[in-house]
Amino acid sequence: MDNDLLTAIVVGVPALAAAAGATLVLVRRRGATPPDASTAAPTALDEHPTTAVADAPVVGAPTAHAPEPELLEELPGLEEAPPLEVPAPVAGRLARLRDRLARSGSPLGTRLLAVLSRDHLTEDDWDELEETLLLADVGAGPSAELIAALRTQVRVHGLRDPGEVRALLREQLIALVDPSLDRSLATGPVSPVIEPGAEAGEPDVPTAHVPAVVLVVGVNGTGKTTTVGKLARVLVAEGRTVVLGAADTFRAAAADQLETWGARVGVPTVRSDRDGADPAAVAFDAVRTGKRTGADVVLVDTAGRLQNKAGLMDELGKITRVITREAPLSEVLLVLDATTGQNGLNQARVFAEVAGVTGIVLTKLDGTAKGGIVIAVQRELGVPVKLIGLGEGPDDLAPFDPEAFVDGLLQA
């Protein structure tokens, strides 16, 4: 009997312990959430979804707590937009003009002064002066005029003093650059366009607002898109509101580049959503956007084109015609690379015929050792140089000042 009791205790206690452990594990498993609901066995809730959902209590979604400031700073994509840039005042750019030109290394003024300061000017000296002017891209006609004027003044007054010679040369060069030309940009208010009445007998209705429209043209590589971006900064510095039109739809990066320029100073850009779109349509949309938003100026960038490509030049004429259906053109600016010298004149002639150029923008003027292209291009086209590029900085586009330009050439 004792042996049977002992055997029952030895066998029964471990069995009871094992049963209790299994029960505890089962309870825990039933109370736990399945690790993957998609693999769990079907339940009564799955078999009768409508009844179960109707009878289920409504449980509110857990309240989302606002992230801590430190966590907010670390989350990607939540950084603040960079502040808008403030363009340099236009007046400050004029002050840099003479210094930039003086440092460009132009030998024009130095050589002219050296020859004119000699005691006795021979025919060889006068020939040397004319050659210096021609090498500086002044052009044959303006060079001959300048030499004739200098000959007369030297003969009449017998100038030998360096100060008097410099003053005479400065006076004659300024006369060639022609300070009487109107170099202001036509970006002021435009007279409202009169639209005919919708029905016969109704009075004509003036449009509420017409922005000044500036079309920028030129050959490849002259810096048109960069010039448009810099010009937008000039206008923003003067307190104008601007819309950019990315009508250069042939160069893949042109619209992106222009949009980046505009974003820096808070200027919107109208562009196509695909490469190779009709540039006239983009230009038209830009002008219409400028009218709708009440912008002061619309700047339209165009694709670079060679002056001897008839198809591309005809397309430029189409852009001009389409724009003028919506608003008159205030300015057509031709961008020329000052380092190309006389080659730029061939480009200028054709663009003037097709697009009706009203002003010249000379880029890279600080990188040329000549500078006489200013005189030559004005004489060739009969239109003034209005803006000059003096460097690679965003605010290195400046209004052209004849006196500062000549002083820079003479390194005064």
Salt bridges, closest charged atoms under 4 A:
GLU85 OE1 - ARG233 NH1 2.77
ASP99 OD2 - ARG103 NE 3.04
GLU123 OE1 - ARG151 NH2 2.78
ASP125 OD1 - ARG118 NH1 2.52
GLU128 OE1 - ARG118 NH1 3.34
ASP137 OD2 - LYS370 NZ 3.68
GLU145 OE2 - ARG379 NH1 2.91
ASP248 OD2 - ARG251 NE 3.61
ASP256 OD1 - ARG271 NH1 2.71
GLU259 OE1 - ARG271 NH1 2.76
ASP278 OD2 - LYS318 NZ 3.32
GLU315 OE1 - ARG305 NH1 3.36
GLU326 OE1 - ARG288 NH2 3.39
GLU326 OE2 - LYS291 NZ 3.34
GLU331 OE2 - LYS386 NZ 2.67
ASP337 OD2 - LYS364 NZ 3.17
GLU380 OE2 - ARG349 NE 2.61
ASP395 OD1 - ARG93 NH2 3.04
ASP395 OD1 - ARG233 NE 2.88
ASP396 OD1 - ARG96 NH2 3.27
ASP396 OD1 - ARG100 NH2 3.51
GLU403 OE1 - ARG170 NH2 3.73
ASP407 OD2 - ARG98 NH1 3.47
ASP407 OD1 - ARG170 NE 2.61
